[in-house]
Amino acid sequence: MPVTQTLDADVLRRQDPELADVLLGELTRQSTTLQLSAAENFTSRAVLTALGSPLANKYAEGYPGARHHGGCEIADVAERLAVDRATALFGAEHANVQSHSGSSAVLAAYAALLRPGDTVLALGLPYGGHLTHGSPSNFSGRWFDFIGYGVDTESGLIDYDQLRVLARTHRPKAIVCGSICYPRHIDYALFREVADEVGAYLIADAAHPIGLVAGGAAPNPVPYADVVCATTHKVLRGPRGGMILCGSELAQRVDRAVFPFTQGGAQMHTIAAKAVAFGEAATPAFAEYAQRVVVNARVLAEALAAEGLSITTGGTDTHLLVADPAPLGVDGRTARGRLNAAGLVLDTCALPHGDRGLRLGTAALTTQGMGETEMARIAVLLAGVLRDGPAAQQARQEVQELAEGFPPYPD
Ligand SMILES: *Cc1c(COP(=O)(O)O)cnc(C)c1O
């Protein structure tokens, strides 16, 4: 069977042992360290199989039934499946599943709704806004006039009063809600109300919580936002990529903003893998998974607080939490370095008062089958490394033993 041969790791090993070793090295790294990054997860083998399938060879510019290339009959079936599953999963009238990444999805959403020079209101970058929310080093900051709302420096919660005042003052064309490190549910109804008051579009960048939405563990932005942008590779556990959800009245503008305005040929293997992931996310098992992710994050937050770290907003509603290691006498960047050396892989992020903190997530650990006992253990290991730098070597051993007890890809 030629198809199974293309999926065979032995083929790569024989042809290119050097690269095969690199891939094996990464699998080993992922299996012997703990992935506490809030943005990562382990896809299923079914998703990996779709990614490694011959659909990777197919050029398919355009949309199902209206392609610029021949031979797209099968590709069309794959994309229609992905679209139908996405609209059903999130209760959306329309889904575009071609965005190559979360950033590409946001770019297309802006292209669909805005003109260069328009004013946009988004969470400021120092408070957890994404690069695409107005960074001067990103197209967004260069082409639009971004105004940043913030979070309350004490509570860490979105300052909805400030949002309303800024919206009334600046009359933005669009308001963006969504963050790379906000641990609480977002009040989409309130954002909608503010957007309506000033006649702005509401764009929800739900890159992080969309997987929880799929599992019923976080509020759905679809009924409130004009356009919802998302990634498919975070909690949602699909392939690396993006997606846009909207109502039928904006469907054509969104589709044209993706292709031909900002992208060329669709990545059909990724779209097939998205279809697989949407199928998985519609199961009761995934809903259970999403609930466990949130419980694990709460338990981890409580255990870290008990170890003396300061937890932004006092906890979490989601898969992620933000911890300030300062009470243990170490800043965020130093902390990340020490923790990475101990096999506790995570990211830094902005803290409400300006310093760098640690961003932790439980999506990957939960996929591996870890639960509350392991969260408590990880909190103790993590705090131990931060209190006593030289302990990192000993901790590395314990982290590896813990990780190897929960292999992400058992065989
Ligand atoms: C992850 C993320 C993105 C970007 O996703 P990429 O696939 O890395 O481009 C955009 N917005 C938010 C809020 C994110 O968290």
PDBQT file of the ligand as one rigid body, heavy atoms in Angstrom, charges set to zero:
ROOT
HETATM    1  C1  LIG A 501      -1.635  32.324  19.581  1.00  0.00    +0.000 C 
HETATM    2  C2  LIG A 501      -2.349  33.596  19.308  1.00  0.00    +0.000 A 
HETATM    3  C3  LIG A 501      -2.368  34.174  18.028  1.00  0.00    +0.000 A 
HETATM    4  C4  LIG A 501      -1.495  33.733  16.871  1.00  0.00    +0.000 C 
HETATM    5  O1  LIG A 501      -1.454  32.469  16.498  1.00  0.00    +0.000 OA
HETATM    6  P1  LIG A 501      -0.251  31.990  15.502  1.00  0.00    +0.000 P 
HETATM    7  O2  LIG A 501      -0.772  30.710  14.982  1.00  0.00    +0.000 OA
HETATM    8  O3  LIG A 501       0.963  31.868  16.352  1.00  0.00    +0.000 OA
HETATM    9  O4  LIG A 501      -0.088  33.035  14.464  1.00  0.00    +0.000 OA
HETATM   10  C5  LIG A 501      -3.148  35.305  17.821  1.00  0.00    +0.000 A 
HETATM   11  N1  LIG A 501      -3.846  35.855  18.819  1.00  0.00    +0.000 NA
HETATM   12  C6  LIG A 501      -3.841  35.359  20.064  1.00  0.00    +0.000 A 
HETATM   13  C7  LIG A 501      -4.655  36.010  21.110  1.00  0.00    +0.000 C 
HETATM   14  C8  LIG A 501      -3.082  34.226  20.356  1.00  0.00    +0.000 A 
HETATM   15  O5  LIG A 501      -3.061  33.738  21.598  1.00  0.00    +0.000 OA
ENDROOT
TORSDOF 0
